[in-house]
Amino acid sequence: MIRLETDRLVLRPPELRDAPDIARWVDDYDVAKNLASAPHPYTEENARAFVARMDDQWARGEGWCFAIVRKDDWRLAGCCGVHLKDGRFEIGYWLGKPFWNQGYCTEAVRRLVAFAFAELKPASVRAGWYYDNPASGRVLEKLGFLPDGAEMRGCLARGHDVTCNNVLLTAADFGQKGPFEAVRLETR
């Protein structure tokens, strides 16, 4: 089992015992609306299926998901991961609302990206953030991700496609900063 650490966090594979916490945090519409594949409402059954999918992806070498656990009280705060999508590595992450605005996301994603570059050896990693979630964009900007276009991406919780700002980080640029702004695509 791979276990990653930061000053305040432990990142470890999610387990079935995490399902109640995952369900509690992702069932909040403010969290679910920023994820592509999370339905709303989100149940413990959804969380158990998520953990099983993540185990399966890990076993196939197609995805590496980590539960984000706080060291001070061992509470699950969210999840982050890197997976293969269309032959490229893409990261994703979420935190439960009680853990927002405390720097946990930047700390966890920085460690995740370091893991990806060190262990998986991609030339670059991608990410995306919905136009109306600028906090996610700021996390990625702090890590040195740069704009890589925009596209319409599905959002199960919202029930429609949403403008997604794509960003890219090369191994050479990891840790450097670069400003970028949200794009909003209109649908007709």
WOCORLIN-V973088 format. One record per pair of residues at least 24 apart in sequence whose ideal C-beta (glycine too) atoms are under 6 Angstrom apart, sorted by the first residue. I is the first residue (numbers start at 1). J is the second residue. D is the distance in whole Angstrom. If there is no record, write none. Layout:
BEGIN
((I,J,D) (I,J,D))
END
This chain:
BEGIN
((4,111,5) (4,115,6) (6,107,5) (6,111,5) (8,71,6) (9,68,6) (9,107,6) (9,108,6) (10,69,5) (11,66,4) (12,67,6) (14,51,5) (14,54,6) (14,65,6) (14,67,4) (16,51,6) (18,67,5) (18,76,5) (19,44,5) (19,47,4) (19,48,5) (20,44,6) (21,76,4) (22,47,4) (23,47,4) (25,96,3) (28,97,5) (30,97,6) (31,94,6) (32,157,4) (33,157,5) (33,158,5) (34,130,6) (34,133,5) (35,94,6) (36,153,6) (36,154,6) (36,155,6) (37,156,6) (38,157,6) (39,156,5) (40,157,4) (68,108,5) (77,104,6) (80,108,5) (80,109,6) (80,112,5) (82,116,5) (88,126,6) (89,122,4) (89,125,5) (90,126,5) (91,125,6) (91,127,5) (105,139,5) (106,139,5) (106,142,5) (109,139,6) (110,143,6) (117,171,5) (117,174,6) (124,168,5) (124,170,5) (125,169,5) (126,168,5) (127,167,5) (128,164,4) (128,166,5) (129,165,5) (130,162,5) (130,164,6) (131,163,4) (131,182,5) (131,184,5) (134,182,6) (140,167,5) (144,169,6) (144,173,5) (144,174,6) (144,175,5) (144,176,4) (144,177,6) (145,169,4) (146,178,5) (147,180,4) (150,183,4) (150,185,6) (152,185,6))
END
